[in-house]
Amino acid sequence: MLKDRLENPSDESYTCKLYNNETKMCKKVIEEAGEFVLAIKDRDTDEMAWELADLVYHTLVAVEKTGLPMSEVYRKLWERAQ
């Protein structure tokens, strides 16, 4: 879905709007990370799930936009586990 939005932009797509405004895209990652952390602090499981979903989505938008291969991310996680 994210790659398709990058390759086939649509003026109505929120994802495409993020792709076209990298500052906004980056600010959304920061915003969602903060909201997730506050939900953890409040011990609100439903809110944690909601905010983490937002954080994952906005992070994956940034990953797709930059072209960072997820295989590199997985490799780094694997290295940490060693």
Secondary structure, DSSP 4 states (H G I P E B T S, - for coil): -HHHHHHS--TT-HHHHHHT-HHHHHHHHHHHHHHHHHHHHHT-HHHHHHHHHHHHHHHHHHHHHHT--HHHHHHHHHHHH-
